[in-house]
Amino acid sequence: MKINHLCVFCGASQGNNSVFRASAVSLGSELAKNKIQLIYGGGSSGLMGFLANSVLASGGEVTGVIPQHLKDRELGHHGLTKLEVVDNMHQRKERMFELADGIVVLPGGVGTLEEVLEIITWKQLGLHKKPIIFLNIMGYWENFYNLIKATVEQGFANEQTQNLYISIDAPECLIPTLENL
């Protein structure tokens, strides 16, 4: 599958392990090297900032999508290829999805969880067929996978729910994974 624009959901915080930051930087250079434009939340802090800066430093293009209220708090990245300002968080997620050919999920907090759960739900409902790939750095997403498994085991989701996304362990696995879709 040819991916030209990839949406990445990730934390506005950097986490407490340098491996998360290093993975964001590595992913950014992989995207730029493969001429895949980054679509992300437009922030300058946390993993979002490390990711965007890495893409830019590697000669790639970055489109950020940020709600006005976050831009007003001076949280937007000022060096992007393009920064789109929207009215609210829902429009942000919707616009990022519209611009992207696929979704990658790095570690993050409840905002990242909310974003990816809605995108998975849209896929479950047949609203899209875009790949959703979790970058499971140091097993970060294992508890999420177990939660989804529990929803299946308890009869709240069908078994196919676990097939709506892919898990990879390292940024360098992304391009081969996309090529094999």
N, C-alpha and C positions, 0 to 999 in steps of 0.2 A: 504494500500500500504506500502510495506517495503522500508524504506529509510535508506541506510547505509552511504551515502555521501551527504551532503547538501551544496550547494553553497549559500553563503550569500553576497549580494551586499549591501554596506553601505558606509557612508561617511568617508573620510580620515580626516575630521574635526569632532569635537565632538558636534557641535551645541551649542546653548546657554541655553539649559534647561537640568538640571541634570537627568530628567526623561528619556531622550534619552540614556544617558550613562548607567543608571541603567537597562534599557531594554536590551541593548547590553550584559551587564554582566549576566542578568537573562537568556537570550537566550543561551549564552555560557554554562552556567551550565546545562540547559535543554538538550542541545546537548550531552554534556559529560555524563550526567546521563543516557541517552538513547542510549549510545554507537554509536552516529552518528558522523562521522568524518566531521569536518568543512573544506570546500573548500572556500577560499576567496582570496582577492587581494594581500596578502602578506605584507601589510603595518603594521607599528608599531604605527601609530598616529591615532587620532580620534576614531570614533566608531569601526573602523577595529581593532585597538590596544586593546581596551577594550574587544571586542568580543573574539579575539584570546587568550588574556591573561586569560580570564575567562574559556574558554574551557581547556586550559593547566593546570590552577590552580585546575580545577575539575577533572583532570586525563584523559582528552580526547585527541584526536589526531587532529592535524591541518596541512593541506597542504595549503601553500600560493603559488600564481602564480603572479610573478612580472616581468614587463618589465625591460630589462637591464638598460635603462636610469633612471628609478626610483631607482633601486638598486645602481647605481653609485652615486646618490644623497644621499645615506645612509638612505633611507626611508624604507628599508626592515626590517622585524622582524627577529631578530637573534636567537630566541629560539624556533622556530617551529619544529614540527615533520619532516616536509619536506618543502623545498622552491625550487620551480621550477622557472627558469629564462627563459623568452621568449624574442623575438625580439621587440615586439611592443604591443600596447594596444589591438588591434584586436585579436592577438594571445592569449593574456591573457584571454580575455572574452571567446574565443572559447575553450581554454584549461579548464578553470573553468567549463564551461558547459559540456564538455566531461567527466570530472571526477565526476560530480554530478548526483544524482538521482532526484533531485528537487531543486527549487530555492526559497529563502526567501529574501525579500527586506526590509531592515531597512531604516530609514530616511537617506538622503544623498543629495548631490548636483547634478550638471548637469552630472557628470560622472556616478553617480548611475542611473539617468534618462536614459542616453544613453544606459547603459548596459541592463536595464530591458526592455526598449522599443524594442531593437533588439531581445531579447529573446521572448517577446510577439509576435513580428512579425514572428519569426521563427515558433512559435506555430500556429499562424493564417494561415500560409502557409502550415501547415501539416508536418513540418520538425521534430517535436517532440511532445510528449504527457506528458512531465514532468510537475508536478504541479508547479505553480508560486504563491507564497503566500506573500502578503504585510502585514507587521507588522505595522498597522496604529496607531502608538503611538500618543496619544493626537490629533487624527484627522489629522496627518501630511499629509496623502495621499489624503485627500478629494478633493483638487483642481485637482489632477491628475485624480481621478475618474470622476470629472465633465468635464474635458477636453475630456476624452474618450467618455463620454456620449454626449458631443457636436459634436464629429466627427460622431457619429451615427445619432444624430438628424439632422445634416446638410447633411447627405447622403454620407459621405466619408468613412464610415465603416458600416458593417452590425451589427445588434443587438447582434449577438453572440460574437462580440469582447469583450463585457463586461463580458462574461463568461470564458474568457481565463485565468483569475486569480481569486484568492480568497483573501478576506480581513479578517484579525483577529485583535483584539485589544490589545492582551497581549501575551508575550512569553509563558506563561503556556497553551495557547490555541493551540500551534503548534502541539504537539504530538497527542492530540485527533483529530485535523483536519486531520493530515496525516493518522491516523488510519481509518478515515471514508471516505477516497478517494477510 
